[in-house]
Amino acid sequence: MQIIGLHKNVYKLYAWARTQECLDVYRIKYECQVRQWDDLRTEGVSLSKCAEFVGISRATYYRHKRILKDLAQAIIPPSKAPKRCNKSQWGEAEKQLVLEARRDNETYGKEKIGAILRRDKKQTMSDSTVGRILSFLRKKGLITRSRSAPQKRKRNFSKGHAKGWKYRDYKDIVVGERVQIDHMTATKNGVTCKHFQAWERCSKHIHAQVYSNATARSAKRFLQELVEIAPYKIISIQVDGGSEFMADFETACEQMEIPLIVLPPARPKYNGGVERGNRTFRKARKGNIGP
């Protein structure tokens, strides 16, 4: 004997029990505040004082009281969810374009992909739409989290010298101000090293050096070399929240009286110059120099 389904009375019983459970949830939610209001009014407290003590307005009290009256008759309050939701403004064609651009480079975010699609594919999608498509693809398992995505960590201003980033128009920046410093991992002939680079916005001056590891001590050595050979005076330095720019590096900046500015998380575009320099060095290392 094969049982395809349960008796219909079982489903009716479940529906009734589920309704009672929902009623109990609503009743617990509203009954406490209504009871407190009624007790205060019984003791002669004014309406304004009741609203202050209970934490709800007079109109909310009467609305909750009406809901409790409906619950006594097994009437569940209607849902507050919108009856009509906005539909996605993108389809299969847009999804494929974003997926192809994302698979070309796993470090691309919505701003980069949006710029590529508008430039090469003549698309009019906004960065927000590209971000929604990326979220959809990630939920479907078609792509993974970007390797360049920042980890959830908080910058530790242990030395007290580094300051948070604040917006400033780059038109007012002078030579040597907010010099961008970053590092990347480079591998050549099976040898892995850490490539540090500094980029100055006004003069377009680039200085790079290679070290065996990306520690704060290596970053300090790079800073000392940069100060010696730079054809301009370094007024301030701008870095991301990497650990290599803490400890000894931050202490060196303090000793040299160079302000250290730390970028907020997930904002590599604020260090766009040095990031573009990293791309140029990476292509040169592969023997593929080009735009």
N, C-alpha and C positions, 0 to 999 in steps of 0.2 A: 504493500500500500504506500503510495507516494502522496504526501501532503503538499499541495501547491501553495496554499495560504491558510491563514487562521480564520476562525468563524467571524462573521461580520460584527457580532456583538463585542468581540475583543477590541476591534477598532473603535467602536462607539464608546466603549469604556475608556480607552486611551484618550480619545478626543475630550471626553468629559473631564478626566483627571488633568489633562493638560490645561483645559480652561480654568479649572479650580486653582491650579498652580499659578497661572498668570494673574488670576484675581487676587491671590494671596500676596503676590509681589507688589501689585499696585496698592493694595490695602495697607501693607506695611509702609510703603513709600509716603502715603498721604495722611494716614490716620494719626501719626504721632504729632505732627504740627497742628492739625485740626483740634486734637484733644487739648494740647497746650493752650491754644487760643481760647477754646471754650472755658477752660479752667480759669484763665486770667479774666475773662469777661464776667464769670460768676463772682469773682472777688471784687468786681467793680473797677477794673483797670480800663483806662481809656483805649480807644482804637489805635491811636498813634503809639502808645506805650506797648500795646500788644504786638504791633508790627515790628517795633524795635527789639523786643525780647525774643519773639519767635523767629524773626528773620524773613518773614514774607509780608507782602502788602495785603491790604484789605481785599482787593480784587482777587488776589491769588488764593486767599483763604476761602472765599465764596466759590471759586472755581474748584478747589480741592474738595470742598464739601459737596458740590454737585457731582463730582466724580465718584465719591464714596457712596452717594445715593444710588448712582447707576450700578456700582459694583454689587450693591445689595440685591439688585435684580439680575445679576450675572451678565451685565453689559460691560464689555471691555472698552476702554477709551480708544478712539480711532488713532491710527498711526500718524505721526507727524512727518513721516518720510515724504519727500516730494512725489507727486503722482506722475510727473513727467521729468525724465532726466535727459540732460544733453547727450546727444550721440557723438561718437568719435568723428572728427573731421578728417580722418585719414583712413586709407584703405590698404589693400594688399600691395599695390604698387609702391606706395610710400614706405610701407614696412620693409619691402625688399631692398629699396634704396638705402634705408638706414642700416639694415643688416649687412649689406655689402660694404658700406663705408666703415662700419664698426669692426668687421672682420679683417679689413685691411690693416688696421692697427688697433690693438686691444687697449691702448692708452687714450684713445679719442673719447672726449666727452661730448655733451650735447652742443656746446658752443662751437667746437671744432667741426663736428659732423654737419651742423647747420650751415656753417660757412662754406664747407666743401660742396654741399648740395646746391646752395644758391649760386656758387661760382661755376661749377662744372655741369650740373644737371638742370640749371635754370629753374629750380624749385622755389616756391614761395613759403615753405614751412618755417615757422618760427622756432627758436631754440626750445621753447616750452613744449611745443608739439613733438619735437625730436626727443625730448626728455621723457614724455609719456610713452612714446614708441619704445624707447630703450627699457623703460620699466616693464612694459608688456612683454618684450622679448626675454627679459631676465626672469620673469615669472614662468614663462613657457620653457625655460631651460635652453634657449637657443644661444644665449650669450652668458658669460660669467661676469663677475664684478671686475671692474678695471684694475689692472695692476698698479696704476698710478693713483687710484682712489686713496684719499688720506685715511689713516686709521683713527679710530675714536680715542684720541688722547688729548690731554690738556698741556699746553706749554707751561713748563716749570720755570718761573722767573726766580731761580734760586739766588742769583747774584744781585738782582735788583737793578741791573744796568739796562737790560733790554726793555724796550717799550713796545706796546701794541701798535699795529698799523692804523694810520688815519688817512683818509682820502685827501689828496692835494693835487691840484691841476699841474700836469707835467710842463705846461708852458712856462711856469714860474720857476722851474728847477734850474739851478746853475750847474756848471761843470764840477763834478766831484760829489754831487749830492745824490743820495740814495743809490749808491753803486750796488748793483745786483750781483749776488754771489750764490752759486749753487754747485752741486756735484752730481756726477752720474757714474755708474759702473761700466767699465769698458773691458772687453775681452778680445785679445789678439793672439793668435797662435797658441791657444790654450792657456794663456796667462791672463789673469784677472787683476785689474787695478782700479783705483778710484781717481776719477778725472775731476779736478776742481777748476772752476772758471769764474771770472769776474767780468762784468760788462757795464760800461758807463754810457748813459743814455745820450748825452749831448755830443761827446767826442767820438762815440762808437768804438772806443778803445776796448779791446779784449785781451785779457791775460789768462792763460791756462797753465796748469801744472798737474803732474801725475804723481800719486802716492800709492803706497802698498795697501793702505787701509783708510777708511773714512772716519777718523776719530776727531775729537775736539783738538787734540794736539796737532794733527795734520792740518786741520783748518787754521790753527794759530800760525803754523809755519807758512801757510799760503798767504795769510793776511800780512805777515811781516815782509814777505817777498814782494807782495803787491804794493805796499807802502813805499818800499825802496825804489822800485822801477817805474811806478806810475808817473806819467808826465803831467799830472795834476795833483792837487791836494785833495785828499779824501775827506769830505765833510761829514758824510754819514753812510751807513751800510744797510742794505735791505736783504734779508734772508728769509727762508721758510722756517717751519718749526722743527727741523731735523735736530737730532741729538748731537750731531757733529758741530753745530753752531751754539752749543752751550758750554758750560764749564770753562776750560782754558781759553776757548775762543772769546767768550763773553768777557772774561777777565782781561784778556789782551786789549779788547776794544775799550774797556774802561781805563786801562793804564795809558793808552794812546789818546784818550779823550775823544773817541770817535763814537757818536751815537749809534746804537744798534736797534734797528726796526725789524720786528717780526711780523710776517704776514699772517692773516687769519687762515684757518684750515680750508682746504678745497678751493684755493684761489691761485692756481699756478699762472693765470693770465696776468696777475700783477707783477710777476717776474718774467714777463713775456720775452724780453730781450735775451736774457741768459738762457732761457728755455729754447729759444730759436737757435742760439749758439750751440747748445748741446746737440740739437738735430744736425747742424752743419758738421760738427766734429764726428758725429756718428756716421754720417754718409761718407765723409772723407776717409774714415777708417775702413769702410767697406769698398772704397774705390768707386763710389757713385756720387760724385759731387754735382749738384744741380739745385734748382729752385725748389 
